[in-house]
Structure formats: C-alpha cells, structure tokens
Amino acid sequence: MSDSIIGKKSFEFAIQIVNFYKKFSSEKKEFILSKQILRSGTSVGANVREALNAQSRMDFIHKLSISQKECDETIYWLELLFATDYISRDEFESLKKPAAEILKMIKSIIITTKSKTHNS
C-alpha cells in the first residue's frame, strides 16, 4: 500500500481520525458521534486496502465504492459536529480538506476503472 497514493493518503487520514477521536472523546466526553466518525473515517483506508488487493476489476470497483461511501459519511459527521458547535472551524477544515481530497481521488479512480472496463 505504501506505493499507492490513495492508500497512503487514506492511511494518513485514518491516523488523523484516530487522533481526533482520542482527543474529542476525552475532552468533550461525547461517545456516540465520536464512535461514528471513528468507524467511518478508518473504514475509508481499510476498504482502499481491500480494493488494492481485489481479485478482479469489478471487486476493485466495489471495494472502492464502499470506501467512497464511508468517506462521504465521514464528511457528513464532520459537518454535523461543526454545525452543532462540537468542533471549531479549524478542526473541521483540518479533517474535511483531506477527506474531500480522498473522496475526489476515489471517485476519479472509480470512473477511470469503469471506463477501462467498458472499453476492454
């Protein structure tokens, strides 16, 4: 996974999410929303890794599609935490920016792979 840009970025994002969760849950004593963002945010990289080890092109697309959904869900939780004043604008932006970048990359990879599948 170290030679895959999306693999590297999604793993680094998972580290950010875990660190955010540790801080957020201990400082805010909020455990429901923090668990949700921990689950979806770390799932992005886990599904990217599964995609990189896919057995077929369709399996690759399927695993990346799950990763795409998890990434979008993570952005939702971040937006909710920000809108309800659980996190500051700086905290929000520091996590939303890499999530949005990863989401864009995943969507692009899926589109490219699908077009190659249809052209094969």
MOPAC internal coordinates of N, CA, C and O (Angstrom, degrees):
PM7 1SCF
backbone

  N    0.0000 0     0.00 0     0.00 0    0    0    0
  C    1.4392 1     0.00 0     0.00 0    1    0    0
  C    1.5290 1   110.68 1     0.00 0    2    1    0
  O    1.2310 1   119.99 1   160.17 1    3    2    1
  N    1.3088 1   117.62 1   -19.83 1    3    2    1
  C    1.4615 1   120.57 1  -176.03 1    5    3    2
  C    1.5207 1   112.91 1   -65.91 1    6    5    3
  O    1.2310 1   119.43 1   157.55 1    7    6    5
  N    1.3352 1   118.69 1   -22.45 1    7    6    5
  C    1.4549 1   120.17 1   179.52 1    9    7    6
  C    1.5297 1   112.11 1   -93.37 1   10    9    7
  O    1.2310 1   119.92 1   179.08 1   11   10    9
  N    1.3122 1   117.77 1    -0.92 1   11   10    9
  C    1.4548 1   122.67 1   177.98 1   13   11   10
  C    1.5288 1   109.19 1   -98.10 1   14   13   11
  O    1.2310 1   120.54 1   -56.41 1   15   14   13
  N    1.3167 1   116.57 1   123.59 1   15   14   13
  C    1.4721 1   120.53 1  -179.58 1   17   15   14
  C    1.5250 1   110.46 1   -61.67 1   18   17   15
  O    1.2310 1   120.48 1   133.57 1   19   18   17
  N    1.3233 1   116.68 1   -46.43 1   19   18   17
  C    1.4701 1   119.84 1  -179.57 1   21   19   18
  C    1.5288 1   110.49 1   -65.97 1   22   21   19
  O    1.2310 1   120.32 1   144.25 1   23   22   21
  N    1.3148 1   116.99 1   -35.75 1   23   22   21
  C    1.4632 1   120.49 1   176.60 1   25   23   22
  C    1.5133 1   111.63 1   -63.69 1   26   25   23
  O    1.2310 1   121.14 1   135.48 1   27   26   25
  N    1.3263 1   115.42 1   -44.52 1   27   26   25
  C    1.4652 1   120.76 1  -179.83 1   29   27   26
  C    1.5294 1   110.90 1   -65.94 1   30   29   27
  O    1.2310 1   120.49 1   132.40 1   31   30   29
  N    1.3207 1   116.67 1   -47.60 1   31   30   29
  C    1.4701 1   120.52 1  -178.47 1   33   31   30
  C    1.5336 1   111.73 1   -64.25 1   34   33   31
  O    1.2310 1   120.20 1   139.83 1   35   34   33
  N    1.3182 1   117.21 1   -40.17 1   35   34   33
  C    1.4660 1   119.41 1  -178.87 1   37   35   34
  C    1.5322 1   111.12 1   -70.79 1   38   37   35
  O    1.2310 1   120.07 1   148.07 1   39   38   37
  N    1.3402 1   117.47 1   -31.93 1   39   38   37
  C    1.4646 1   120.78 1   176.21 1   41   39   38
  C    1.5311 1   110.14 1   -69.81 1   42   41   39
  O    1.2310 1   120.50 1   136.08 1   43   42   41
  N    1.3260 1   116.65 1   -43.92 1   43   42   41
  C    1.4680 1   120.48 1   176.90 1   45   43   42
  C    1.5302 1   110.81 1   -61.48 1   46   45   43
  O    1.2310 1   120.46 1   142.34 1   47   46   45
  N    1.3227 1   116.73 1   -37.66 1   47   46   45
  C    1.4604 1   120.82 1   177.88 1   49   47   46
  C    1.5255 1   110.21 1   -65.59 1   50   49   47
  O    1.2310 1   120.30 1   139.14 1   51   50   49
  N    1.3194 1   117.02 1   -40.86 1   51   50   49
  C    1.4661 1   120.59 1   178.01 1   53   51   50
  C    1.5251 1   110.53 1   -60.41 1   54   53   51
  O    1.2310 1   120.34 1   140.83 1   55   54   53
  N    1.3148 1   116.95 1   -39.17 1   55   54   53
  C    1.4707 1   120.68 1   177.00 1   57   55   54
  C    1.5317 1   109.85 1   -62.38 1   58   57   55
  O    1.2310 1   120.47 1   135.71 1   59   58   57
  N    1.3266 1   116.70 1   -44.29 1   59   58   57
  C    1.4654 1   120.63 1   177.37 1   61   59   58
  C    1.5303 1   111.05 1   -59.29 1   62   61   59
  O    1.2310 1   120.86 1   137.49 1   63   62   61
  N    1.3155 1   115.95 1   -42.51 1   63   62   61
  C    1.4642 1   121.23 1  -178.76 1   65   63   62
  C    1.5309 1   110.81 1   -65.45 1   66   65   63
  O    1.2310 1   120.28 1   135.99 1   67   66   65
  N    1.3259 1   117.07 1   -44.01 1   67   66   65
  C    1.4671 1   120.43 1   178.94 1   69   67   66
  C    1.5278 1   109.90 1   -61.58 1   70   69   67
  O    1.2310 1   120.40 1   135.18 1   71   70   69
  N    1.3271 1   116.84 1   -44.82 1   71   70   69
  C    1.4640 1   120.21 1   178.86 1   73   71   70
  C    1.5299 1   111.42 1   -64.59 1   74   73   71
  O    1.2310 1   120.64 1   140.47 1   75   74   73
  N    1.3197 1   116.37 1   -39.53 1   75   74   73
  C    1.4609 1   120.70 1   175.96 1   77   75   74
  C    1.5223 1   109.98 1   -61.45 1   78   77   75
  O    1.2310 1   120.44 1   133.71 1   79   78   77
  N    1.3138 1   116.77 1   -46.29 1   79   78   77
  C    1.4660 1   121.54 1  -179.64 1   81   79   78
  C    1.5295 1   111.32 1   -59.04 1   82   81   79
  O    1.2310 1   120.45 1   133.66 1   83   82   81
  N    1.3233 1   116.75 1   -46.34 1   83   82   81
  C    1.4623 1   120.27 1  -179.25 1   85   83   82
  C    1.5324 1   110.56 1   -58.90 1   86   85   83
  O    1.2310 1   120.99 1   133.19 1   87   86   85
  N    1.3106 1   115.72 1   -46.81 1   87   86   85
  C    1.4706 1   120.97 1  -178.72 1   89   87   86
  C    1.5298 1   110.81 1   -68.75 1   90   89   87
  O    1.2310 1   120.74 1   131.50 1   91   90   89
  N    1.3101 1   116.18 1   -48.50 1   91   90   89
  C    1.4659 1   121.92 1  -175.54 1   93   91   90
  C    1.5245 1   111.48 1   -62.42 1   94   93   91
  O    1.2310 1   120.29 1   132.32 1   95   94   93
  N    1.3214 1   117.05 1   -47.68 1   95   94   93
  C    1.4575 1   119.71 1  -177.23 1   97   95   94
  C    1.5320 1   111.55 1   -68.49 1   98   97   95
  O    1.2310 1   119.96 1   145.83 1   99   98   97
  N    1.3189 1   117.68 1   -34.17 1   99   98   97
  C    1.4707 1   118.85 1   179.89 1  101   99   98
  C    1.5274 1   111.91 1   -78.21 1  102  101   99
  O    1.2310 1   119.84 1   142.19 1  103  102  101
  N    1.3258 1   117.92 1   -37.81 1  103  102  101
  C    1.4687 1   120.14 1  -178.22 1  105  103  102
  C    1.5227 1   113.09 1   -81.37 1  106  105  103
  O    1.2310 1   120.28 1   137.62 1  107  106  105
  N    1.3114 1   117.08 1   -42.38 1  107  106  105
  C    1.4685 1   120.74 1  -175.85 1  109  107  106
  C    1.5248 1   112.65 1   -93.32 1  110  109  107
  O    1.2310 1   120.54 1   166.58 1  111  110  109
  N    1.3182 1   116.58 1   -13.42 1  111  110  109
  C    1.4710 1   121.73 1  -177.56 1  113  111  110
  C    1.5321 1   111.22 1    54.71 1  114  113  111
  O    1.2310 1   121.39 1  -141.90 1  115  114  113
  N    1.3142 1   114.95 1    38.10 1  115  114  113
  C    1.4562 1   121.79 1   179.06 1  117  115  114
  C    1.5292 1   106.48 1  -111.98 1  118  117  115
  O    1.2310 1   120.40 1   -59.75 1  119  118  117
  N    1.3298 1   116.84 1   120.25 1  119  118  117
  C    1.4616 1   119.50 1  -170.90 1  121  119  118
  C    1.5265 1   114.74 1  -114.33 1  122  121  119
  O    1.2310 1   119.47 1   160.83 1  123  122  121
  N    1.3034 1   118.62 1   -19.17 1  123  122  121
  C    1.4660 1   120.54 1  -178.37 1  125  123  122
  C    1.5308 1   110.59 1   -78.68 1  126  125  123
  O    1.2310 1   120.40 1   122.17 1  127  126  125
  N    1.3238 1   116.84 1   -57.83 1  127  126  125
  C    1.4627 1   120.29 1  -179.77 1  129  127  126
  C    1.5275 1   111.03 1   -65.42 1  130  129  127
  O    1.2310 1   120.80 1   142.83 1  131  130  129
  N    1.3186 1   116.08 1   -37.17 1  131  130  129
  C    1.4712 1   118.88 1  -179.22 1  133  131  130
  C    1.5301 1   111.07 1   -64.71 1  134  133  131
  O    1.2310 1   120.30 1   143.59 1  135  134  133
  N    1.3285 1   117.03 1   -36.41 1  135  134  133
  C    1.4828 1   119.86 1   176.73 1  137  135  134
  C    1.5275 1   110.78 1   -67.48 1  138  137  135
  O    1.2310 1   120.59 1   143.12 1  139  138  137
  N    1.3272 1   116.48 1   -36.88 1  139  138  137
  C    1.4615 1   120.44 1   179.84 1  141  139  138
  C    1.5307 1   110.92 1   -62.62 1  142  141  139
  O    1.2310 1   120.99 1   134.08 1  143  142  141
  N    1.3237 1   115.70 1   -45.92 1  143  142  141
  C    1.4680 1   119.13 1  -178.46 1  145  143  142
  C    1.5254 1   110.40 1   -71.24 1  146  145  143
  O    1.2310 1   120.23 1   147.26 1  147  146  145
  N    1.3219 1   117.16 1   -32.74 1  147  146  145
  C    1.4730 1   120.36 1   175.71 1  149  147  146
  C    1.5293 1   109.75 1   -63.15 1  150  149  147
  O    1.2310 1   120.80 1   134.16 1  151  150  149
  N    1.3284 1   116.08 1   -45.84 1  151  150  149
  C    1.4568 1   120.76 1  -177.75 1  153  151  150
  C    1.5319 1   111.83 1   -64.37 1  154  153  151
  O    1.2310 1   120.64 1   129.04 1  155  154  153
  N    1.3258 1   116.39 1   -50.96 1  155  154  153
  C    1.4662 1   118.72 1  -176.73 1  157  155  154
  C    1.5284 1   111.55 1   -71.74 1  158  157  155
  O    1.2310 1   120.26 1   140.39 1  159  158  157
  N    1.3300 1   117.10 1   -39.61 1  159  158  157
  C    1.4634 1   120.44 1  -177.57 1  161  159  158
  C    1.5184 1   114.25 1   -66.11 1  162  161  159
  O    1.2310 1   120.37 1   144.69 1  163  162  161
  N    1.3281 1   116.90 1   -35.31 1  163  162  161
  C    1.4652 1   119.73 1   178.19 1  165  163  162
  C    1.5262 1   111.20 1   -83.45 1  166  165  163
  O    1.2310 1   120.52 1   157.63 1  167  166  165
  N    1.3105 1   116.61 1   -22.37 1  167  166  165
  C    1.4691 1   120.88 1   178.56 1  169  167  166
  C    1.5272 1   112.25 1   -68.40 1  170  169  167
  O    1.2310 1   120.54 1   153.09 1  171  170  169
  N    1.3209 1   116.58 1   -26.91 1  171  170  169
  C    1.4752 1   120.67 1   179.67 1  173  171  170
  C    1.5229 1   109.53 1   -55.90 1  174  173  171
  O    1.2310 1   120.59 1   124.00 1  175  174  173
  N    1.3190 1   116.48 1   -56.00 1  175  174  173
  C    1.4646 1   121.16 1  -178.55 1  177  175  174
  C    1.5153 1   113.37 1   -67.32 1  178  177  175
  O    1.2310 1   120.47 1   144.25 1  179  178  177
  N    1.3336 1   116.70 1   -35.75 1  179  178  177
  C    1.4663 1   120.03 1   178.95 1  181  179  178
  C    1.5283 1   110.57 1   -62.37 1  182  181  179
  O    1.2310 1   120.50 1   138.64 1  183  182  181
  N    1.3228 1   116.65 1   -41.36 1  183  182  181
  C    1.4683 1   119.80 1   179.09 1  185  183  182
  C    1.5205 1   112.17 1   -75.23 1  186  185  183
  O    1.2310 1   119.92 1   149.74 1  187  186  185
  N    1.3185 1   117.75 1   -30.26 1  187  186  185
  C    1.4621 1   119.62 1   172.82 1  189  187  186
  C    1.5186 1   109.20 1   -63.00 1  190  189  187
  O    1.2310 1   120.54 1   135.75 1  191  190  189
  N    1.3215 1   116.57 1   -44.25 1  191  190  189
  C    1.4685 1   119.91 1   179.09 1  193  191  190
  C    1.5302 1   110.63 1   -60.84 1  194  193  191
  O    1.2310 1   120.59 1   136.91 1  195  194  193
  N    1.3334 1   116.48 1   -43.09 1  195  194  193
  C    1.4670 1   119.42 1   177.10 1  197  195  194
  C    1.5285 1   110.11 1   -61.22 1  198  197  195
  O    1.2310 1   120.23 1   139.56 1  199  198  197
  N    1.3253 1   117.17 1   -40.44 1  199  198  197
  C    1.4676 1   120.80 1   179.15 1  201  199  198
  C    1.5234 1   110.76 1   -62.18 1  202  201  199
  O    1.2310 1   120.51 1   139.04 1  203  202  201
  N    1.3187 1   116.62 1   -40.96 1  203  202  201
  C    1.4669 1   120.20 1  -179.23 1  205  203  202
  C    1.5225 1   111.98 1   -66.70 1  206  205  203
  O    1.2310 1   120.74 1   161.36 1  207  206  205
  N    1.3184 1   116.19 1   -18.64 1  207  206  205
  C    1.4659 1   121.24 1   176.62 1  209  207  206
  C    1.5253 1   111.92 1  -109.13 1  210  209  207
  O    1.2310 1   120.84 1  -157.85 1  211  210  209
  N    1.3134 1   116.00 1    22.15 1  211  210  209
  C    1.4661 1   121.21 1  -176.59 1  213  211  210
  C    1.5275 1   111.71 1   -62.60 1  214  213  211
  O    1.2310 1   121.89 1   -26.03 1  215  214  213
  N    1.3170 1   114.00 1   153.97 1  215  214  213
  C    1.4630 1   120.55 1  -179.90 1  217  215  214
  C    1.5184 1   113.18 1   -88.29 1  218  217  215
  O    1.2310 1   120.52 1   164.81 1  219  218  217
  N    1.3108 1   116.62 1   -15.19 1  219  218  217
  C    1.4612 1   121.00 1   179.58 1  221  219  218
  C    1.5231 1   108.85 1  -155.16 1  222  221  219
  O    1.2310 1   121.29 1    -9.10 1  223  222  221
  N    1.3083 1   115.14 1   170.90 1  223  222  221
  C    1.4628 1   119.95 1   177.94 1  225  223  222
  C    1.5277 1   110.52 1   -65.05 1  226  225  223
  O    1.2310 1   120.59 1   141.76 1  227  226  225
  N    1.3286 1   116.49 1   -38.24 1  227  226  225
  C    1.4684 1   119.85 1   178.68 1  229  227  226
  C    1.5311 1   111.04 1   -67.59 1  230  229  227
  O    1.2310 1   120.23 1   141.66 1  231  230  229
  N    1.3171 1   117.16 1   -38.34 1  231  230  229
  C    1.4623 1   121.64 1   176.15 1  233  231  230
  C    1.5324 1   109.67 1   -63.13 1  234  233  231
  O    1.2310 1   120.59 1   138.67 1  235  234  233
  N    1.3245 1   116.47 1   -41.33 1  235  234  233
  C    1.4579 1   122.94 1   177.43 1  237  235  234
  C    1.5256 1   110.14 1   -58.34 1  238  237  235
  O    1.2310 1   120.31 1   130.78 1  239  238  237
  N    1.3175 1   117.01 1   -49.22 1  239  238  237
  C    1.4608 1   122.21 1   179.57 1  241  239  238
  C    1.5276 1   110.39 1   -62.01 1  242  241  239
  O    1.2310 1   120.77 1   136.77 1  243  242  241
  N    1.3208 1   116.13 1   -43.23 1  243  242  241
  C    1.4662 1   120.64 1  -179.59 1  245  243  242
  C    1.5282 1   111.36 1   -61.02 1  246  245  243
  O    1.2310 1   119.90 1   131.90 1  247  246  245
  N    1.3147 1   117.79 1   -48.10 1  247  246  245
  C    1.4687 1   121.41 1  -178.88 1  249  247  246
  C    1.5342 1   110.93 1   -65.48 1  250  249  247
  O    1.2310 1   120.54 1   140.20 1  251  250  249
  N    1.3247 1   116.57 1   -39.80 1  251  250  249
  C    1.4645 1   119.02 1   177.53 1  253  251  250
  C    1.5248 1   111.35 1   -67.93 1  254  253  251
  O    1.2310 1   120.28 1   147.77 1  255  254  253
  N    1.3157 1   117.06 1   -32.23 1  255  254  253
  C    1.4625 1   120.61 1   177.18 1  257  255  254
  C    1.5259 1   110.86 1   -64.85 1  258  257  255
  O    1.2310 1   120.59 1   141.51 1  259  258  257
  N    1.3212 1   116.48 1   -38.49 1  259  258  257
  C    1.4676 1   120.46 1   175.48 1  261  259  258
  C    1.5234 1   109.41 1   -64.74 1  262  261  259
  O    1.2310 1   120.47 1   136.45 1  263  262  261
  N    1.3170 1   116.70 1   -43.55 1  263  262  261
  C    1.4565 1   121.67 1   178.26 1  265  263  262
  C    1.5289 1   110.69 1   -60.33 1  266  265  263
  O    1.2310 1   120.49 1   139.91 1  267  266  265
  N    1.3168 1   116.67 1   -40.09 1  267  266  265
  C    1.4648 1   121.88 1   178.23 1  269  267  266
  C    1.5285 1   110.11 1   -60.97 1  270  269  267
  O    1.2310 1   120.30 1   134.33 1  271  270  269
  N    1.3108 1   117.02 1   -45.67 1  271  270  269
  C    1.4628 1   121.20 1   179.80 1  273  271  270
  C    1.5217 1   111.13 1   -63.75 1  274  273  271
  O    1.2310 1   120.40 1   137.63 1  275  274  273
  N    1.3172 1   116.85 1   -42.37 1  275  274  273
  C    1.4620 1   121.04 1   179.65 1  277  275  274
  C    1.5313 1   111.14 1   -65.01 1  278  277  275
  O    1.2310 1   120.51 1   141.89 1  279  278  277
  N    1.3100 1   116.63 1   -38.11 1  279  278  277
  C    1.4583 1   121.20 1   178.80 1  281  279  278
  C    1.5287 1   110.14 1   -65.97 1  282  281  279
  O    1.2310 1   120.79 1   135.86 1  283  282  281
  N    1.3158 1   116.09 1   -44.14 1  283  282  281
  C    1.4563 1   120.21 1   178.58 1  285  283  282
  C    1.5331 1   110.69 1   -64.99 1  286  285  283
  O    1.2310 1   120.33 1   141.90 1  287  286  285
  N    1.3255 1   116.97 1   -38.10 1  287  286  285
  C    1.4637 1   121.00 1   176.47 1  289  287  286
  C    1.5307 1   110.43 1   -62.74 1  290  289  287
  O    1.2310 1   120.31 1   139.29 1  291  290  289
  N    1.3146 1   117.02 1   -40.71 1  291  290  289
  C    1.4619 1   121.27 1   178.48 1  293  291  290
  C    1.5212 1   110.73 1   -60.50 1  294  293  291
  O    1.2310 1   120.91 1   137.50 1  295  294  293
  N    1.3242 1   115.87 1   -42.50 1  295  294  293
  C    1.4641 1   120.09 1   177.38 1  297  295  294
  C    1.5278 1   110.16 1   -62.18 1  298  297  295
  O    1.2310 1   120.40 1   141.27 1  299  298  297
  N    1.3157 1   116.84 1   -38.73 1  299  298  297
  C    1.4649 1   121.13 1   176.58 1  301  299  298
  C    1.5260 1   110.79 1   -58.66 1  302  301  299
  O    1.2310 1   120.26 1   131.10 1  303  302  301
  N    1.3347 1   117.11 1   -48.90 1  303  302  301
  C    1.4705 1   120.40 1  -179.42 1  305  303  302
  C    1.5241 1   110.68 1   -62.72 1  306  305  303
  O    1.2310 1   120.35 1   140.72 1  307  306  305
  N    1.3186 1   116.94 1   -39.28 1  307  306  305
  C    1.4646 1   120.14 1   177.38 1  309  307  306
  C    1.5272 1   110.97 1   -62.37 1  310  309  307
  O    1.2310 1   120.90 1   135.58 1  311  310  309
  N    1.3230 1   115.89 1   -44.42 1  311  310  309
  C    1.4678 1   120.14 1   178.62 1  313  311  310
  C    1.5257 1   110.73 1   -61.90 1  314  313  311
  O    1.2310 1   120.24 1   139.43 1  315  314  313
  N    1.3154 1   117.15 1   -40.57 1  315  314  313
  C    1.4557 1   122.08 1   179.37 1  317  315  314
  C    1.5335 1   110.90 1   -65.46 1  318  317  315
  O    1.2310 1   120.40 1   134.42 1  319  318  317
  N    1.3186 1   116.84 1   -45.58 1  319  318  317
  C    1.4667 1   120.81 1   178.59 1  321  319  318
  C    1.5251 1   111.46 1   -61.78 1  322  321  319
  O    1.2310 1   120.58 1   141.31 1  323  322  321
  N    1.3242 1   116.49 1   -38.69 1  323  322  321
  C    1.4570 1   120.88 1   178.71 1  325  323  322
  C    1.5350 1   110.78 1   -69.93 1  326  325  323
  O    1.2310 1   120.39 1   134.73 1  327  326  325
  N    1.3205 1   116.86 1   -45.27 1  327  326  325
  C    1.4620 1   121.70 1  -178.02 1  329  327  326
  C    1.5289 1   112.23 1   -64.59 1  330  329  327
  O    1.2310 1   120.18 1   154.67 1  331  330  329
  N    1.3249 1   117.25 1   -25.33 1  331  330  329
  C    1.4654 1   121.35 1  -179.08 1  333  331  330
  C    1.5311 1   112.00 1  -101.79 1  334  333  331
  O    1.2310 1   120.84 1  -166.01 1  335  334  333
  N    1.3244 1   115.99 1    13.99 1  335  334  333
  C    1.4682 1   123.12 1   175.60 1  337  335  334
  C    1.5262 1   114.96 1    62.76 1  338  337  335
  O    1.2310 1   120.65 1  -154.40 1  339  338  337
  N    1.3212 1   116.37 1    25.60 1  339  338  337
  C    1.4712 1   119.15 1   173.20 1  341  339  338
  C    1.5214 1   111.11 1   -77.90 1  342  341  339
  O    1.2310 1   121.04 1   148.10 1  343  342  341
  N    1.3420 1   115.61 1   -31.90 1  343  342  341
  C    1.4666 1   119.69 1  -179.45 1  345  343  342
  C    1.5253 1   109.64 1  -128.41 1  346  345  343
  O    1.2310 1   121.34 1   -25.95 1  347  346  345
  N    1.3120 1   115.05 1   154.05 1  347  346  345
  C    1.4722 1   121.33 1   179.38 1  349  347  346
  C    1.5200 1   110.61 1   -78.73 1  350  349  347
  O    1.2310 1   121.38 1   -11.56 1  351  350  349
  N    1.3161 1   114.97 1   168.44 1  351  350  349
  C    1.4677 1   120.12 1   176.47 1  353  351  350
  C    1.5294 1   110.68 1   -60.16 1  354  353  351
  O    1.2310 1   120.37 1   139.55 1  355  354  353
  N    1.3297 1   116.90 1   -40.45 1  355  354  353
  C    1.4684 1   120.56 1   179.59 1  357  355  354
  C    1.5282 1   111.65 1   -62.94 1  358  357  355
  O    1.2310 1   120.61 1   135.68 1  359  358  357
  N    1.3296 1   116.45 1   -44.32 1  359  358  357
  C    1.4645 1   120.10 1   178.02 1  361  359  358
  C    1.5283 1   110.18 1   -63.13 1  362  361  359
  O    1.2310 1   121.16 1   136.43 1  363  362  361
  N    1.3128 1   115.39 1   -43.57 1  363  362  361
  C    1.4609 1   121.28 1   179.03 1  365  363  362
  C    1.5252 1   111.20 1   -58.84 1  366  365  363
  O    1.2310 1   120.87 1   127.68 1  367  366  365
  N    1.3211 1   115.94 1   -52.32 1  367  366  365
  C    1.4658 1   120.50 1  -177.27 1  369  367  366
  C    1.5282 1   111.92 1   -65.15 1  370  369  367
  O    1.2310 1   120.49 1   143.75 1  371  370  369
  N    1.3310 1   116.66 1   -36.25 1  371  370  369
  C    1.4677 1   119.40 1  -177.53 1  373  371  370
  C    1.5258 1   112.22 1   -66.23 1  374  373  371
  O    1.2310 1   120.19 1   157.32 1  375  374  373
  N    1.3244 1   117.24 1   -22.68 1  375  374  373
  C    1.4678 1   120.97 1   177.31 1  377  375  374
  C    1.5189 1   112.25 1  -102.79 1  378  377  375
  O    1.2310 1   120.40 1   145.11 1  379  378  377
  N    1.3229 1   116.84 1   -34.89 1  379  378  377
  C    1.4677 1   119.11 1  -178.27 1  381  379  378
  C    1.5281 1   111.67 1   -68.11 1  382  381  379
  O    1.2310 1   120.45 1   140.83 1  383  382  381
  N    1.3179 1   116.74 1   -39.17 1  383  382  381
  C    1.4685 1   120.16 1  -177.68 1  385  383  382
  C    1.5286 1   111.68 1   -58.45 1  386  385  383
  O    1.2310 1   118.65 1   127.06 1  387  386  385
  N    1.3364 1   120.19 1   -52.94 1  387  386  385
  C    1.4682 1   118.48 1   178.62 1  389  387  386
  C    1.5246 1   112.69 1   -66.32 1  390  389  387
  O    1.2310 1   120.18 1   146.62 1  391  390  389
  N    1.3393 1   117.26 1   -33.38 1  391  390  389
  C    1.4625 1   119.61 1   178.28 1  393  391  390
  C    1.5268 1   110.76 1   -64.06 1  394  393  391
  O    1.2310 1   120.77 1   136.16 1  395  394  393
  N    1.3211 1   116.14 1   -43.84 1  395  394  393
  C    1.4721 1   120.34 1   179.09 1  397  395  394
  C    1.5272 1   111.26 1   -64.63 1  398  397  395
  O    1.2310 1   120.65 1   142.11 1  399  398  397
  N    1.3289 1   116.35 1   -37.89 1  399  398  397
  C    1.4685 1   120.95 1   177.89 1  401  399  398
  C    1.5315 1   110.61 1   -64.95 1  402  401  399
  O    1.2310 1   120.65 1   135.37 1  403  402  401
  N    1.3187 1   116.37 1   -44.63 1  403  402  401
  C    1.4655 1   121.00 1   178.74 1  405  403  402
  C    1.5205 1   110.24 1   -63.92 1  406  405  403
  O    1.2310 1   120.56 1   136.46 1  407  406  405
  N    1.3326 1   116.54 1   -43.54 1  407  406  405
  C    1.4645 1   120.76 1   178.92 1  409  407  406
  C    1.5261 1   110.90 1   -58.90 1  410  409  407
  O    1.2310 1   120.63 1   135.51 1  411  410  409
  N    1.3073 1   116.41 1   -44.49 1  411  410  409
  C    1.4640 1   121.29 1   179.07 1  413  411  410
  C    1.5348 1   110.73 1   -62.01 1  414  413  411
  O    1.2310 1   120.59 1   137.18 1  415  414  413
  N    1.3299 1   116.48 1   -42.82 1  415  414  413
  C    1.4692 1   120.95 1   179.16 1  417  415  414
  C    1.5278 1   111.12 1   -63.22 1  418  417  415
  O    1.2310 1   120.90 1   134.78 1  419  418  417
  N    1.3248 1   115.88 1   -45.22 1  419  418  417
  C    1.4679 1   120.17 1  -178.84 1  421  419  418
  C    1.5227 1   110.22 1   -62.06 1  422  421  419
  O    1.2310 1   120.36 1   134.28 1  423  422  421
  N    1.3372 1   116.91 1   -45.72 1  423  422  421
  C    1.4626 1   120.46 1   179.09 1  425  423  422
  C    1.5224 1   110.79 1   -59.02 1  426  425  423
  O    1.2310 1   120.58 1   137.08 1  427  426  425
  N    1.3140 1   116.50 1   -42.92 1  427  426  425
  C    1.4621 1   121.24 1   179.68 1  429  427  426
  C    1.5289 1   111.53 1   -63.87 1  430  429  427
  O    1.2310 1   120.36 1   136.86 1  431  430  429
  N    1.3220 1   116.92 1   -43.14 1  431  430  429
  C    1.4658 1   121.13 1   179.28 1  433  431  430
  C    1.5267 1   110.26 1   -63.15 1  434  433  431
  O    1.2310 1   120.42 1   137.73 1  435  434  433
  N    1.3268 1   116.81 1   -42.27 1  435  434  433
  C    1.4665 1   120.65 1   179.38 1  437  435  434
  C    1.5278 1   110.35 1   -62.83 1  438  437  435
  O    1.2310 1   120.22 1   133.24 1  439  438  437
  N    1.3223 1   117.18 1   -46.76 1  439  438  437
  C    1.4733 1   121.21 1  -179.72 1  441  439  438
  C    1.5238 1   110.66 1   -60.93 1  442  441  439
  O    1.2310 1   120.79 1   134.17 1  443  442  441
  N    1.3251 1   116.10 1   -45.83 1  443  442  441
  C    1.4688 1   120.61 1   179.86 1  445  443  442
  C    1.5325 1   111.02 1   -62.58 1  446  445  443
  O    1.2310 1   120.72 1   134.99 1  447  446  445
  N    1.3089 1   116.22 1   -45.01 1  447  446  445
  C    1.4710 1   120.32 1  -178.93 1  449  447  446
  C    1.5185 1   110.86 1   -65.34 1  450  449  447
  O    1.2310 1   120.33 1   139.19 1  451  450  449
  N    1.3288 1   116.98 1   -40.81 1  451  450  449
  C    1.4684 1   120.07 1   177.93 1  453  451  450
  C    1.5148 1   110.83 1   -63.28 1  454  453  451
  O    1.2310 1   120.01 1   139.28 1  455  454  453
  N    1.3147 1   117.59 1   -40.72 1  455  454  453
  C    1.4645 1   119.82 1  -179.63 1  457  455  454
  C    1.5274 1   110.81 1   -66.79 1  458  457  455
  O    1.2310 1   120.11 1   143.41 1  459  458  457
  N    1.3231 1   117.40 1   -36.59 1  459  458  457
  C    1.4649 1   120.66 1   175.93 1  461  459  458
  C    1.5083 1   111.40 1   -67.65 1  462  461  459
  O    1.2310 1   120.51 1   145.76 1  463  462  461
  N    1.3345 1   116.63 1   -34.24 1  463  462  461
  C    1.4678 1   121.74 1   179.11 1  465  463  462
  C    1.5114 1   110.02 1   -66.85 1  466  465  463
  O    1.2310 1   120.66 1   137.43 1  467  466  465
  N    1.3102 1   116.34 1   -42.57 1  467  466  465
  C    1.4773 1   120.67 1  -178.90 1  469  467  466
  C    1.5296 1   112.30 1   -73.66 1  470  469  467
  O    1.2310 1   120.52 1   154.73 1  471  470  469
  N    1.3229 1   116.60 1   -25.27 1  471  470  469
  C    1.4632 1   120.91 1  -179.57 1  473  471  470
  C    1.5272 1   112.53 1   -89.43 1  474  473  471
  O    1.2310 1   120.41 1   174.00 1  475  474  473
  N    1.3154 1   116.83 1    -6.00 1  475  474  473
  C    1.4886 1   119.96 1  -178.30 1  477  475  474
  C    1.4980 1   111.74 1   -81.10 1  478  477  475
  O    1.2310 1   120.10 1   180.00 1  479  478  477

